[in-house]
Amino acid sequence: MNFSSKLLENAVYEISQLPGIGKRTALRLALHLLKQPNGQVEQLANSLVRFRNEITYCKNCHNISDTEICASFNRDPSVICVVEDVRDVMAIENTGQYNGLYHVLGGRISPIDGIGPNELHIASLVKKAKEGTVKEIIFALSNTMEGDTTNFYIFKQLEGLDITTS
């Protein structure tokens, strides 16, 4: 693509670094932003910077939040739903059907990608399970070879504990 402005070229390049955004979509978004009032573009930029600088990860469940879900009073602490990432928590929460706690692993075991159990939040899950308050762990990982491998690894770590797995 030939650009009439280095500023436009830089904006398109940065926007196209986002997943699922190609150069043509990035150009369309950059030109859209150019037509918006300055205040609206500044709000977007400030929101992104603030999000990146102020978001926290819960020390207990590893979910991102500014208010920890696991601190909610109407949660059942005896049930933990194990998920791969934050998007899974959001999908389950949108159903309004689950009231237990979550545990975000941060991915799944994938030797091809160099991701082993030590790169995930598995040890803290096993530690919670060994504390004795957890009665059930629900595996909500993807139905792939990596997801199954992760499920099996965690299941083996929980052997001997009086915990129902599903």
N, C-alpha and C positions, 0 to 999 in steps of 0.2 A: 504494500500500500504506500502510495505517495501522500505525504501530509503537507499541507500548506503552512503548518505551524509546528515548531518543535514542542511547544507546550501541549498541543493536541496529541502529538505523537507520544509524548511521555505519559499523558493521561490514559490513552488507549493501551499502551504497554502495561501500565500498572493495573488497570481494570482487567485486562486479559489474563493476568496472573491468577485470578480467582478461578476455582474449579468450575468447569462447565461453561466458561465464558471465552468465546473465540474473539478474534480481532474484529470481526464485523459487528458482533453484539457489543463489544467494548466501545467501538466507534459510535454506535447508536446510543449507548448509555452516556458517553462523554458529551455528545451533541445535545442530548436531552438535558443533562445537567447545566450545560451552557445557557439554555433557554430559561432555566429556573431562576427565581429571585435569589440574590446573594444570601439572604438570611436562611433560606431553605437549604442551600448547598452547605452553608456553614454549620447548620444544625446536623446534617448528615455527617459531615467530617468530624464534628465534635463528638457526636454519638459514637462513632467508630473508635475514635481515640480513647474516649472515656471507657467504652466497653473493654478495649484491649488492656488498658492500664488498671482498671478497677475490678474486673471480674475475679472471683475467687473459686477455688476448688474446695469442696467440703473435705475435711480431713477424715471423715468417717465413711462417706459413700463415694467420694471422688466425682460427684456431679458438679457442674458449674452452676453457680447461683449467687444472688445477693442476699437471699434468705434461704437457709438450708432446709430442704424438703424433709430430711430425716429428723429435724427438730420439731416438726409439726406434731401437735398433741393428738390428732386423730389417726396417727399411724400405728400399725401393729408391729412392734419391734421383734416379734417372734418369727416373722416371715420376711425373707430377703429375696428380691428378684435380681438375678445377676444378668447384666446387659453388657454389650460391647462398648457403646458410647452414648453420649448425651442425647442424640436423636432418638434412641430407643426409649429412654426415660420419657421424653416428650410424647412419643407415640402412645405409650401405655397410659400416661397421665391424661391424654386427650380422650381416652375411653371412659374415664371416671369410674372404672370398675375395680381398681386395685387400691388397697389402702395399707399395704405393707411398706417396708423400706426397700431401697435400691442399693445396688453395688455396681458401680461403673468400672469395668476392667480396663478400659482405655484401648481396646482392640481385642485381637484373638491370636492364639499361638500360630505362627506361620514361619517355619524354619527357612522357607525359600526367601522370605522377606527379612530374615534375620531377627524375627520377633520370637523370643522364648518366654517362658513363664516369669523370668526375672524382670522383663520389660513391662509386665502388666501388674495390676493391683490385685494379685491373687493372694499374696501372703497376708495382707490385711483382712481379706475375706475369711481365710482359714483361721486367723487369730480371733475374729468375731465369733466364728462358729465354735471355737474351743472355749469361749467364755461361758457358754452354757445357756444364754438367753434365747438363742435361735433354735426354733423347732422345725422350720421348713426352709429349704432353699429351692427357689424356682429358677431353672436355667432357661433364659430367654435369648440364647445366642443364635446366630444364623445357622441355617441347615446346610452347612458346607463342610468340606473335609476339615478346614481350620476350626470352624465352630464346634464340630464333633470332637476334634482333638482337644480343644480347650475344655469342653464339658467333661470329657473323660479324665483329663489331668486333674481338674478340680474335684471330681467325684472321688478319685483315688486319694487325694489329700484329705478328704473328709471321712474316709473309711474308719470305722471304729467309733465314730461319734453317733450319738442318738439323735440324728437329724433325718427328717424325711426329705428326699430330693424328688423333684418333678420337673 
